[in-house]
Amino acid sequence: MGVDGKPAGCRGVPNRRGETAEMVRSAKVWLSWVVQQLKPETETSMSLRVTSAAIAVATMAAMLTPATAQPHQAISADDAVRSFAPHIETFIATLDTETDRLDIRINRCTGQRGELSDLMFYVWVGWRGAADNAAEVLEQAVDAWASQDWKITRHRQLDNGGVNIAATDPVTGNSYSLDSGFAAGPNTLIVGFFSTQCFEHSHGAAPFGSFAWPG
């Protein structure tokens, strides 16, 4: 039995405000690292870009969360990561890019009624890659998603030549988002965020925070 009286393994419906706040925290940490590798014009303008980009990515990802509770077998963070990571590795391998950084985290989901729970979690992956033609790489990615009947939730061409795309895998419910719209590298830098749906941890409190990439 879960902490909210529902059978163990029942997916919660993430509270959008709480879920978005958690995604903003993860996205801001990652985007801050990304832009530190670049050469910002000013500290103030960079801070604004980081905050705006993080909120945009997190809001987009939060929109992909399930609208109703769905039964799902309780799972450990280890098993969730081992299940999710190969999908991300396989997807990244299809992109004409070189990986600069790949991190994984266990983030908190809120419960069925918006309550916080140490048992509810989702797996989040942040990725940074370099490309000779980032816009073309992302256009090819969104075409591939469409050919597989994925739900395209965002496809935007930016004024600076960058591209911002997002989609949901209809089989797993996992969400993918990619952005090449950074002012310092709109055609060479790609940042990706990948998330599972929410799970209930099968063995006590979930191990929130950074997580080792499965070997």
C-alpha positions, 0 to 999 in steps of 0.5 A, a space after each residue: 500500500 502506498 503512502 496515500 492509501 493507494 496500491 503500491 506502484 500507482 503513478 501519482 499525478 504530479 502537482 504541476 507547480 511542484 513538478 515545475 519547480 523541481 525541473 527548474 532547479 535541475 535545468 538551472 544547475 545544468 544550464 548554468 554549467 553550460 553557459 559557464 563553458 561559453 563566453 557570456 556578454 555580461 553576468 546580468 544578461 547571462 543570468 537572465 538567459 539561464 533563468 528564462 531558458 530553465 523555466 521554458 524547458 521546465 514548463 515544457 517538460 511539466 506539460 508532458 506529465 500524465 493527467 491521470 493516475 496509471 497503475 505501474 509496478 513499483 520500481 527501484 531507482 536503480 532499475 528505473 535508471 537501467 531501463 531508461 539510460 539505454 533509451 537515451 544512449 540509443 537516441 543520442 547515438 542517432 545524432 551527428 554530435 559529440 557528447 561533452 557531458 551526460 548526467 543523471 539525477 533522481 528527482 522528486 515527484 509530488 503525490 496524488 493530491 499534491 503532497 510531497 513524498 519521499 517515495 515518488 520520483 522520476 529519472 532526469 538526464 541532462 546532456 550537452 553535445 557539440 555539432 557542426 550543424 546543430 539546427 540540421 541535427 535537430 530537424 532530423 531528430 524531429 522528423 525521426 520522431 514524427 515518423 515513429 508517431 511520437 507526439 511532437 510538443 514543440 518545434 520552434 525555429 529561433 531568430 538566432 538560427 537555433 532550434 527548440 524541439 520536444 516530444 513524448 514517446 507514446 510507448 514509454 511516456 518518456 519526454 525528450 527536449 533538445 535546444 540549440 538556441 544559445 546565443 554563444 553557439 546556436 549552430 554548434 551547441 545542443 543541450 538535451 533534457 530527458 525525463 521518465 514519468 513518475 514512479 513509486 520507489 519500491 524500497 523506502 525513500 528514493 535516493 534523490 540527487 545525482 546518480 551514477 550512470 549505469 556501467 
